[in-house]
């Protein structure tokens, strides 16, 4: 595991959101892809730390699911070959599996493997005309309530998502307002019942979770670039 990963049951760092990597979903995605290939030799592209999902953890699950080989970064090739004897691990070549579908990125039939969630730090009232964020870049048009949520550009939540992206708290989605800060962002919650400690989901596999496609639309980045950045910067948690 990398320094950013933790095992289930370990206490999370409260200052950072968690990128949860669900290996149950990963298995379902790869099984669907293997059915489409008709049993031919299967190679997965796990470069860039498996697109931010954690190359060693992902590779072990894919081997168990029937994947035959991997294309990985040169820096991890030898170590991964030692950990997975008999499996083809190369630093160059082409994959036969659709990596976007493998990780469930927008535009594919796969289910998202990564789920990013922070937590509510505080809730306060915001009166009409009052501002939030750097330079008060957002001012309330009417009386409302806001929540400060863990997760900012230091964890891969791109600054330009302010005033565009949403998070899910409970059963409702709420818009991020103002500029995304380094480790937090502000969410307009209106009259919703939100309290300190509530989970705030930035994207994930639940039907009500915000879609990563909104991030690609407003950042100019691709979905692979976004999940790679989040996986590299946020605290990762692997669940099986």
Backbone as CSV, one residue per row, in Angstrom:
resi,resn,N_x,N_y,N_z,CA_x,CA_y,CA_z,C_x,C_y,C_z
1,UNK,0.840,-1.189,0.000,0.000,0.000,0.000,0.882,1.248,0.000
2,UNK,0.396,2.341,-0.614,1.143,3.578,-0.611,0.886,4.329,0.678
3,UNK,1.644,5.408,0.889,1.487,6.184,2.113,0.130,6.832,2.190
4,UNK,-0.541,7.000,1.048,-1.861,7.612,1.063,-2.978,6.634,1.300
5,UNK,-2.675,5.328,1.318,-3.701,4.311,1.510,-3.870,3.985,2.981
6,UNK,-5.014,3.427,3.328,-5.204,2.883,4.667,-6.091,1.656,4.573
7,UNK,-5.958,0.798,5.535,-6.783,-0.398,5.587,-8.108,-0.087,6.240
8,UNK,-9.208,-0.792,5.858,-10.485,-0.597,6.521,-10.340,-0.790,8.022
9,UNK,-10.987,0.078,8.789,-10.927,-0.015,10.239,-9.941,0.945,10.843
10,UNK,-8.980,1.441,10.044,-8.025,2.419,10.556,-8.700,3.784,10.611
11,UNK,-8.313,4.599,11.581,-8.934,5.899,11.736,-8.541,6.823,10.593
12,UNK,-9.526,7.431,9.903,-9.193,8.332,8.806,-8.632,9.648,9.319
13,UNK,-7.841,10.302,8.478,-7.384,11.639,8.816,-8.521,12.601,8.537
14,UNK,-8.961,13.328,9.554,-10.137,14.155,9.422,-9.925,15.341,8.490
15,UNK,-8.658,15.702,8.255,-8.377,16.870,7.436,-8.513,16.599,5.948
16,UNK,-8.677,15.349,5.545,-8.681,15.031,4.122,-9.872,14.150,3.755
17,UNK,-10.398,14.338,2.540,-11.431,13.426,2.063,-10.838,12.069,1.721
18,UNK,-11.691,11.076,1.556,-11.257,9.711,1.279,-11.698,9.299,-0.123
19,UNK,-10.739,8.784,-0.903,-11.048,8.162,-2.183,-11.169,6.664,-1.945
20,UNK,-12.381,6.164,-1.928,-12.617,4.743,-1.656,-12.612,3.964,-2.958
21,UNK,-11.778,2.938,-3.005,-11.650,2.087,-4.186,-12.370,0.777,-3.900
22,UNK,-13.458,0.520,-4.614,-14.310,-0.639,-4.344,-13.935,-1.795,-5.273
23,UNK,-13.311,-2.831,-4.715,-12.859,-3.956,-5.525,-14.001,-4.887,-5.926
24,UNK,-15.119,-4.803,-5.265,-16.293,-5.569,-5.709,-16.785,-5.037,-7.041
25,UNK,-16.825,-3.724,-7.156,-17.228,-3.112,-8.422,-16.186,-3.390,-9.494
26,UNK,-14.914,-3.320,-9.132,-13.848,-3.613,-10.084,-13.999,-5.016,-10.657
27,UNK,-14.278,-5.988,-9.809,-14.445,-7.373,-10.284,-15.603,-7.469,-11.271
28,UNK,-16.698,-6.800,-10.961,-17.854,-6.842,-11.865,-17.519,-6.202,-13.207
29,UNK,-16.798,-5.089,-13.173,-16.418,-4.430,-14.422,-15.508,-5.308,-15.271
30,UNK,-14.508,-5.932,-14.649,-13.568,-6.736,-15.433,-14.239,-8.010,-15.938
31,UNK,-15.140,-8.581,-15.179,-15.863,-9.763,-15.655,-16.661,-9.435,-16.917
32,UNK,-17.300,-8.260,-16.924,-18.062,-7.847,-18.104,-17.138,-7.636,-19.299
33,UNK,-15.971,-7.058,-19.059,-15.026,-6.829,-20.150,-14.456,-8.139,-20.684
34,UNK,-14.180,-9.082,-19.799,-13.639,-10.369,-20.240,-14.663,-11.139,-21.075
35,UNK,-15.921,-11.000,-20.740,-16.961,-11.635,-21.548,-16.980,-11.049,-22.955
36,UNK,-16.742,-9.740,-23.051,-16.747,-9.077,-24.354,-15.557,-9.492,-25.209
37,UNK,-14.428,-9.822,-24.569,-13.233,-10.197,-25.328,-13.287,-11.645,-25.811
38,UNK,-14.239,-12.410,-25.300,-14.374,-13.793,-25.749,-13.268,-14.705,-25.289
39,UNK,-12.617,-14.359,-24.160,-11.601,-15.238,-23.598,-10.219,-15.061,-24.170
40,UNK,-10.007,-14.028,-25.012,-8.662,-13.811,-25.555,-7.736,-13.268,-24.466
41,UNK,-6.448,-13.271,-24.756,-5.436,-12.828,-23.805,-5.759,-11.410,-23.354
42,UNK,-5.887,-11.199,-22.042,-6.340,-9.923,-21.510,-5.196,-9.153,-20.866
43,UNK,-4.989,-7.920,-21.333,-3.949,-7.040,-20.787,-4.599,-5.730,-20.357
44,UNK,-4.301,-5.303,-19.139,-4.864,-4.062,-18.610,-3.784,-2.997,-18.491
45,UNK,-4.155,-1.760,-18.782,-3.249,-0.616,-18.651,-3.338,-0.095,-17.219
46,UNK,-2.268,-0.286,-16.436,-2.242,0.172,-15.047,-1.155,1.215,-14.824
47,UNK,-0.867,1.986,-15.868,0.095,3.059,-15.696,-0.484,4.177,-14.831
48,UNK,0.391,5.067,-14.384,-0.008,6.187,-13.520,-0.704,5.677,-12.257
49,UNK,-0.076,4.636,-11.655,-0.609,4.046,-10.423,-2.044,3.561,-10.609
50,UNK,-2.251,2.855,-11.749,-3.588,2.359,-12.106,-4.594,3.499,-12.117
51,UNK,-4.192,4.577,-12.791,-5.047,5.768,-12.921,-5.483,6.275,-11.550
52,UNK,-4.542,6.248,-10.603,-4.820,6.762,-9.272,-5.540,5.809,-8.351
53,UNK,-5.792,4.589,-8.801,-6.542,3.628,-7.990,-5.636,2.742,-7.131
54,UNK,-4.319,2.760,-7.379,-3.387,1.944,-6.607,-2.979,0.698,-7.374
55,UNK,-1.823,0.738,-8.019,-1.455,-0.302,-8.976,-1.347,-1.684,-8.342
56,UNK,-0.746,-1.802,-7.161,-0.551,-3.130,-6.574,-1.875,-3.755,-6.150
57,UNK,-2.724,-2.977,-5.525,-4.015,-3.507,-5.086,-4.892,-3.881,-6.278
58,UNK,-4.908,-3.010,-7.289,-5.723,-3.276,-8.475,-5.202,-4.500,-9.226
59,UNK,-3.884,-4.603,-9.381,-3.301,-5.724,-10.111,-3.655,-7.053,-9.458
60,UNK,-3.567,-7.124,-8.135,-3.876,-8.388,-7.456,-5.325,-8.808,-7.696
61,UNK,-6.234,-7.848,-7.640,-7.640,-8.173,-7.879,-7.873,-8.618,-9.317
62,UNK,-7.206,-7.967,-10.269,-7.403,-8.323,-11.671,-6.830,-9.695,-11.990
63,UNK,-5.717,-10.056,-11.370,-5.164,-11.404,-11.566,-6.160,-12.439,-11.073
64,UNK,-6.749,-12.203,-9.911,-7.752,-13.128,-9.364,-8.958,-13.243,-10.291
65,UNK,-9.257,-12.148,-11.013,-10.426,-12.141,-11.898,-10.129,-12.722,-13.273
66,UNK,-8.841,-13.001,-13.573,-8.515,-13.651,-14.835,-7.764,-12.808,-15.842
67,UNK,-7.273,-11.635,-15.446,-6.471,-10.817,-16.357,-5.067,-11.416,-16.453
68,UNK,-4.517,-11.452,-17.664,-3.263,-12.166,-17.913,-2.005,-11.321,-17.773
69,UNK,-2.114,-10.019,-17.989,-0.914,-9.193,-17.949,-1.244,-7.722,-17.819
70,UNK,-0.186,-6.915,-17.602,-0.368,-5.488,-17.355,0.700,-4.668,-18.058
71,UNK,0.327,-3.455,-18.411,1.282,-2.429,-18.816,1.353,-1.457,-17.655
72,UNK,2.548,-1.246,-17.106,2.709,-0.434,-15.902,3.842,0.575,-16.102
73,UNK,3.980,1.498,-15.176,5.107,2.429,-15.204,6.401,1.661,-14.945
74,UNK,7.448,2.091,-15.594,8.737,1.406,-15.470,9.206,1.337,-14.012
75,UNK,8.875,2.345,-13.223,9.354,2.415,-11.845,8.804,1.296,-10.956
76,UNK,7.678,0.678,-11.347,7.095,-0.375,-10.514,7.141,-1.744,-11.182
77,UNK,7.660,-1.803,-12.420,7.597,-3.060,-13.178,8.279,-4.216,-12.454
78,UNK,9.523,-4.040,-12.039,10.266,-5.149,-11.451,9.643,-5.601,-10.129
79,UNK,9.261,-4.642,-9.293,8.665,-4.998,-8.009,7.357,-5.728,-8.173
80,UNK,6.530,-5.297,-9.142,5.242,-5.944,-9.360,5.428,-7.328,-9.963
81,UNK,6.438,-7.490,-10.808,6.734,-8.814,-11.370,7.091,-9.801,-10.258
82,UNK,7.835,-9.332,-9.257,8.200,-10.200,-8.137,6.976,-10.574,-7.304
83,UNK,6.052,-9.642,-7.165,4.853,-9.895,-6.360,3.855,-10.790,-7.078
84,UNK,3.904,-10.794,-8.425,2.938,-11.562,-9.211,3.683,-12.508,-10.150
85,UNK,4.321,-13.547,-9.615,5.081,-14.477,-10.458,4.186,-15.159,-11.490
86,UNK,4.698,-15.245,-12.686,3.944,-15.897,-13.760,3.015,-14.979,-14.515
87,UNK,2.907,-13.726,-14.076,2.048,-12.759,-14.744,2.911,-11.825,-15.588
88,UNK,2.497,-11.549,-16.808,3.249,-10.663,-17.689,3.090,-9.218,-17.223
89,UNK,4.200,-8.595,-16.844,4.193,-7.199,-16.397,5.216,-6.448,-17.240
90,UNK,4.743,-5.539,-18.086,5.618,-4.838,-19.017,5.504,-3.326,-18.837
91,UNK,6.554,-2.622,-19.253,6.567,-1.161,-19.161,6.175,-0.505,-20.485
92,UNK,5.809,-1.285,-21.465,5.353,-0.753,-22.749,4.436,-1.775,-23.396
93,UNK,3.718,-1.329,-24.389,2.800,-2.229,-25.080,1.385,-1.709,-25.036
94,UNK,0.490,-2.468,-25.648,-0.921,-2.073,-25.747,-1.779,-2.939,-24.834
95,UNK,-2.821,-2.334,-24.298,-3.786,-3.089,-23.496,-4.900,-3.609,-24.399
96,UNK,-5.546,-4.669,-23.966,-6.694,-5.207,-24.710,-8.012,-4.892,-24.009
97,UNK,-7.929,-4.407,-22.781,-9.130,-4.057,-22.031,-9.316,-2.544,-22.032
98,UNK,-10.545,-2.094,-22.153,-10.868,-0.674,-22.124,-10.697,-0.164,-20.694
99,UNK,-9.648,0.618,-20.467,-9.363,1.066,-19.103,-10.444,1.974,-18.555
100,UNK,-11.048,2.794,-19.394,-12.122,3.671,-18.920,-13.300,2.847,-18.413
101,UNK,-13.641,1.779,-19.135,-14.719,0.905,-18.694,-14.313,0.112,-17.461
102,UNK,-13.037,-0.276,-17.394,-12.544,-1.027,-16.246,-12.757,-0.238,-14.959
103,UNK,-12.478,1.066,-15.006,-12.612,1.899,-13.820,-13.954,2.625,-13.742
104,UNK,-14.828,2.365,-14.723,-16.182,2.911,-14.677,-16.255,4.406,-14.886
105,UNK,-15.482,4.925,-15.821,-15.475,6.359,-16.070,-16.639,6.760,-16.981
106,UNK,-17.001,8.041,-16.988,-18.154,8.492,-17.785,-18.055,8.094,-19.248
107,UNK,-19.214,7.762,-19.825,-19.266,7.366,-21.223,-19.077,5.890,-21.462
108,UNK,-18.925,5.102,-20.399,-18.772,3.650,-20.532,-19.901,2.952,-19.776
109,UNK,-19.992,1.645,-19.997,-20.999,0.858,-19.297,-20.537,0.425,-17.912
110,UNK,-19.279,0.701,-17.577,-18.750,0.306,-16.275,-19.290,1.166,-15.148
111,UNK,-19.239,0.608,-13.939,-19.660,1.326,-12.737,-18.426,1.957,-12.099
112,UNK,-18.518,3.219,-11.613,-17.342,3.870,-11.021,-16.733,3.069,-9.876
113,UNK,-15.444,2.814,-9.976,-14.723,2.077,-8.939,-14.295,3.019,-7.812
114,UNK,-14.007,4.263,-8.162,-13.570,5.245,-7.164,-14.751,6.093,-6.699
115,UNK,-14.770,6.337,-5.385,-15.784,7.203,-4.774,-15.055,8.194,-3.883
116,UNK,-15.291,9.479,-4.106,-14.616,10.509,-3.322,-15.617,11.187,-2.391
117,UNK,-15.297,11.180,-1.104,-16.201,11.785,-0.125,-15.418,12.515,0.958
118,UNK,-15.915,13.682,1.332,-15.391,14.431,2.457,-16.413,14.448,3.569
119,UNK,-16.277,15.399,4.470,-17.239,15.503,5.569,-17.496,16.962,5.899
120,UNK,-18.640,17.220,6.513,-19.037,18.577,6.881,-18.285,18.997,8.138
121,UNK,-17.593,20.140,8.058,-16.865,20.672,9.202,-17.711,21.605,10.046
122,UNK,-18.537,22.404,9.384,-19.399,23.332,10.118,-20.547,23.765,9.226
123,UNK,-21.602,24.234,9.864,-22.782,24.748,9.174,-23.077,26.129,9.749
124,UNK,-23.378,27.095,8.889,-23.688,28.441,9.386,-24.675,29.127,8.445
125,UNK,-25.328,30.149,8.968,-26.257,30.938,8.165,-25.495,31.939,7.317
126,UNK,-26.040,32.219,6.141,-25.474,33.220,5.247,-26.617,34.125,4.799
127,UNK,-26.502,35.399,5.112,-27.564,36.345,4.773,-27.373,36.889,3.359
128,UNK,-28.463,37.350,2.794,-28.422,37.922,1.448,-27.353,39.009,1.374
129,UNK,-26.496,38.917,0.354,-25.444,39.898,0.156,-24.121,39.547,0.800
130,UNK,-24.131,38.609,1.751,-22.888,38.205,2.389,-22.101,37.287,1.448
131,UNK,-20.755,37.358,1.564,-19.919,36.606,0.652,-19.160,35.479,1.316
132,UNK,-18.718,34.534,0.507,-17.891,33.422,0.973,-16.752,33.220,-0.016
133,UNK,-15.751,32.487,0.403,-14.619,32.087,-0.419,-13.661,33.249,-0.629
134,UNK,-12.533,32.963,-1.330,-11.511,33.970,-1.568,-12.112,35.211,-2.223
135,UNK,-11.848,36.368,-1.632,-12.331,37.606,-2.215,-13.838,37.709,-2.268
136,UNK,-14.515,36.904,-1.454,-15.990,36.879,-1.462,-16.511,36.743,-2.896
137,UNK,-15.935,35.773,-3.611,-16.285,35.595,-5.018,-17.724,35.136,-5.209
138,UNK,-18.342,34.611,-4.147,-19.753,34.250,-4.207,-20.503,35.033,-3.147
139,UNK,-21.593,35.678,-3.538,-22.447,36.386,-2.594,-23.861,35.844,-2.684
140,UNK,-24.449,35.605,-1.523,-25.787,35.009,-1.469,-26.826,35.965,-2.040
141,UNK,-27.671,35.445,-2.896,-28.762,36.256,-3.450,-29.917,36.376,-2.472
142,UNK,-30.027,35.424,-1.578,-31.081,35.434,-0.562,-30.533,34.758,0.688
143,UNK,-31.219,34.887,1.808,-30.802,34.213,3.026,-30.736,32.709,2.786
144,UNK,-29.676,32.087,3.258,-29.503,30.652,3.061,-28.614,30.099,4.159
145,UNK,-28.179,28.868,4.003,-27.234,28.253,4.919,-26.146,27.585,4.094
146,UNK,-24.920,27.577,4.646,-23.804,26.973,3.941,-23.109,25.952,4.849
147,UNK,-22.412,25.029,4.211,-21.603,24.045,4.937,-20.177,24.103,4.408
148,UNK,-19.221,24.061,5.318,-17.811,23.939,4.943,-17.485,22.456,4.904
149,UNK,-16.996,21.980,3.764,-16.786,20.554,3.515,-15.303,20.285,3.267
150,UNK,-14.772,19.221,3.852,-13.379,18.863,3.588,-13.213,18.423,2.143
151,UNK,-12.115,18.859,1.553,-11.810,18.515,0.169,-11.600,19.758,-0.661
152,UNK,-10.382,19.922,-1.193,-10.072,21.082,-2.008,-9.102,20.729,-3.117
153,UNK,-8.486,21.749,-3.702,-7.628,21.475,-4.850,-6.382,20.684,-4.485
154,UNK,-5.995,20.680,-3.214,-4.859,19.855,-2.800,-5.180,18.372,-2.895
155,UNK,-6.458,18.022,-2.918,-6.879,16.622,-3.054,-7.440,16.317,-4.446
156,UNK,-7.221,17.221,-5.396,-7.638,16.955,-6.770,-8.989,17.508,-7.141
157,UNK,-9.629,18.269,-6.250,-10.915,18.898,-6.561,-10.593,20.249,-7.198
158,UNK,-10.664,20.285,-8.490,-10.128,21.393,-9.270,-10.840,22.707,-8.934
159,UNK,-10.072,23.787,-8.888,-10.608,25.092,-8.496,-11.803,25.519,-9.339
160,UNK,-11.752,25.245,-10.630,-12.808,25.700,-11.535,-14.148,25.006,-11.303
161,UNK,-14.207,24.036,-10.397,-15.477,23.368,-10.092,-16.376,24.235,-9.213
162,UNK,-15.813,25.292,-8.624,-16.629,26.200,-7.835,-17.740,26.811,-8.674
163,UNK,-18.963,26.855,-8.120,-20.165,27.363,-8.801,-20.627,26.464,-9.945
164,UNK,-20.073,25.248,-10.041,-20.494,24.317,-11.090,-20.808,22.920,-10.554
165,UNK,-19.894,22.351,-9.791,-20.074,20.968,-9.330,-20.980,20.908,-8.096
166,UNK,-21.439,19.699,-7.787,-22.294,19.473,-6.631,-21.733,18.348,-5.776
167,UNK,-22.174,18.304,-4.529,-21.875,17.179,-3.651,-23.203,16.637,-3.128
168,UNK,-23.190,15.362,-2.769,-24.401,14.769,-2.172,-24.210,14.656,-0.665
169,UNK,-25.123,15.255,0.072,-25.163,15.115,1.522,-26.516,14.519,1.856
170,UNK,-26.529,13.311,2.398,-27.787,12.609,2.593,-28.388,12.260,1.254
171,UNK,-29.647,12.614,1.046,-30.333,12.265,-0.194,-30.350,13.406,-1.203
172,UNK,-29.738,14.546,-0.866,-29.828,15.714,-1.737,-28.459,16.163,-2.226
173,UNK,-28.460,16.756,-3.418,-27.240,17.340,-3.973,-27.240,18.848,-3.725
174,UNK,-26.053,19.371,-3.443,-25.921,20.792,-3.148,-24.727,21.353,-3.915
175,UNK,-24.882,22.557,-4.425,-23.854,23.153,-5.248,-22.679,23.705,-4.458
176,UNK,-21.470,23.491,-4.984,-20.280,24.146,-4.449,-20.311,25.598,-4.888
177,UNK,-20.118,26.523,-3.959,-20.176,27.941,-4.295,-18.836,28.609,-4.002
178,UNK,-18.512,29.617,-4.801,-17.251,30.311,-4.629,-16.082,29.483,-5.128
179,UNK,-14.887,29.944,-4.822,-13.687,29.261,-5.276,-13.338,28.104,-4.341
180,UNK,-12.960,26.998,-4.926,-12.503,25.844,-4.145,-11.176,26.204,-3.488
181,UNK,-11.069,25.984,-2.188,-9.846,26.303,-1.453,-8.888,25.113,-1.468
182,UNK,-7.773,25.244,-0.768,-6.764,24.189,-0.797,-7.275,22.878,-0.215
183,UNK,-7.936,22.930,0.925,-8.364,21.709,1.608,-9.851,21.664,1.921
184,UNK,-10.620,22.616,1.397,-12.044,22.665,1.718,-12.797,23.419,0.638
185,UNK,-14.101,23.270,0.659,-14.962,24.041,-0.221,-16.260,24.358,0.510
186,UNK,-16.995,25.332,0.001,-18.233,25.777,0.626,-19.410,25.298,-0.217
187,UNK,-20.438,24.779,0.450,-21.601,24.219,-0.226,-22.853,24.941,0.269
188,UNK,-23.700,25.351,-0.659,-24.974,25.992,-0.305,-25.990,24.890,-0.010
189,UNK,-26.426,24.792,1.256,-27.323,23.701,1.647,-28.766,24.161,1.848
190,UNK,-29.028,25.461,1.735,-30.391,25.944,1.885,-31.010,25.510,3.194
191,UNK,-32.194,24.872,3.106,-32.904,24.442,4.321,-32.696,22.965,4.642
192,UNK,-31.730,22.322,3.983,-31.517,20.889,4.207,-31.022,20.620,5.630
193,UNK,-31.364,19.455,6.149,-30.928,19.058,7.487,-29.511,18.492,7.387
194,UNK,-28.547,19.330,7.648,-27.134,18.966,7.557,-26.464,19.341,8.864
195,UNK,-25.620,18.450,9.381,-24.915,18.719,10.635,-23.445,18.358,10.469
196,UNK,-22.646,18.873,11.380,-21.216,18.575,11.391,-20.997,17.058,11.409
197,UNK,-20.077,16.576,10.581,-19.769,15.151,10.516,-20.490,14.412,9.411
198,UNK,-21.514,15.027,8.812,-22.204,14.371,7.699,-21.251,14.146,6.539
199,UNK,-21.448,13.047,5.835,-20.630,12.740,4.660,-21.059,13.598,3.475
200,UNK,-20.083,14.054,2.708,-20.335,14.825,1.490,-19.650,14.115,0.326
201,UNK,-20.434,13.566,-0.594,-19.900,12.760,-1.690,-19.712,13.627,-2.934
202,UNK,-18.487,13.666,-3.437,-18.180,14.440,-4.638,-18.520,13.666,-5.909
203,UNK,-18.240,12.378,-5.934,-18.659,11.510,-7.032,-18.548,10.068,-6.557
204,UNK,-19.268,9.169,-7.241,-19.245,7.768,-6.831,-20.192,6.922,-7.648
205,UNK,-20.501,5.722,-7.116,-21.273,4.736,-7.863,-22.760,4.755,-7.553
206,UNK,-23.164,5.402,-6.442,-24.582,5.438,-6.070,-25.368,6.226,-7.107
207,UNK,-26.608,5.806,-7.352,-27.424,6.446,-8.383,-27.609,7.928,-8.120
208,UNK,-27.556,8.357,-6.866,-27.749,9.766,-6.528,-26.436,10.544,-6.426
209,UNK,-25.309,9.870,-6.589,-24.019,10.559,-6.487,-23.804,11.469,-7.693
210,UNK,-23.158,12.614,-7.497,-22.821,13.471,-8.639,-21.963,12.727,-9.659
211,UNK,-22.104,13.138,-10.915,-21.417,12.477,-12.024,-20.091,13.166,-12.308
212,UNK,-19.048,12.374,-12.481,-17.734,12.915,-12.806,-17.737,13.647,-14.147
213,UNK,-18.733,13.371,-14.985,-18.803,14.042,-16.281,-18.922,15.555,-16.128
214,UNK,-19.545,16.010,-15.052,-19.639,17.454,-14.797,-18.245,18.034,-14.589
215,UNK,-17.371,17.271,-13.931,-15.998,17.733,-13.713,-15.270,17.902,-15.039
216,UNK,-15.427,16.953,-15.944,-14.739,17.047,-17.229,-15.250,18.249,-18.020
217,UNK,-16.517,18.533,-17.896,-17.117,19.644,-18.640,-16.560,20.989,-18.196
218,UNK,-16.324,21.145,-16.912,-15.977,22.465,-16.379,-14.489,22.635,-16.059
219,UNK,-13.710,21.577,-16.185,-12.279,21.705,-15.905,-11.414,21.641,-17.154
220,UNK,-11.945,21.082,-18.242,-11.136,20.877,-19.435,-10.213,19.684,-19.319
221,UNK,-10.339,18.928,-18.223,-9.526,17.731,-18.024,-10.333,16.494,-18.392
222,UNK,-9.630,15.425,-18.754,-10.304,14.169,-19.054,-10.613,13.425,-17.758
223,UNK,-11.541,12.483,-17.841,-11.868,11.677,-16.663,-10.652,10.902,-16.143
224,UNK,-9.827,10.288,-17.016,-8.617,9.630,-16.505,-7.686,10.587,-15.760
225,UNK,-7.529,11.793,-16.281,-6.680,12.775,-15.599,-7.244,13.132,-14.230
226,UNK,-8.547,13.274,-14.134,-9.180,13.680,-12.880,-9.054,12.608,-11.807
227,UNK,-9.377,11.347,-12.147,-9.300,10.305,-11.124,-7.855,10.014,-10.737
228,UNK,-6.939,10.169,-11.693,-5.521,9.976,-11.368,-5.060,11.025,-10.370
229,UNK,-5.473,12.277,-10.569,-5.103,13.353,-9.650,-5.722,13.141,-8.274
230,UNK,-6.983,12.770,-8.233,-7.655,12.534,-6.947,-7.004,11.366,-6.212
231,UNK,-6.760,10.267,-6.929,-6.161,9.097,-6.301,-4.765,9.350,-5.776
232,UNK,-4.035,10.229,-6.437,-2.666,10.524,-6.014,-2.626,11.449,-4.809
233,UNK,-3.672,12.278,-4.632,-3.625,13.313,-3.611,-4.508,13.048,-2.401
234,UNK,-5.614,12.372,-2.601,-6.515,12.110,-1.480,-6.084,10.853,-0.732
235,UNK,-6.561,10.709,0.457,-6.334,9.472,1.212,-7.138,8.351,0.570
236,UNK,-6.480,7.231,0.267,-7.178,6.105,-0.389,-7.554,5.046,0.619
237,UNK,-8.698,4.433,0.361,-9.167,3.323,1.174,-9.667,2.232,0.225
238,UNK,-9.142,1.025,0.365,-9.547,-0.094,-0.483,-10.556,-0.975,0.258
239,UNK,-11.672,-1.252,-0.398,-12.675,-2.139,0.193,-12.899,-3.304,-0.755
240,UNK,-13.102,-4.477,-0.176,-13.259,-5.675,-1.004,-14.614,-6.334,-0.818
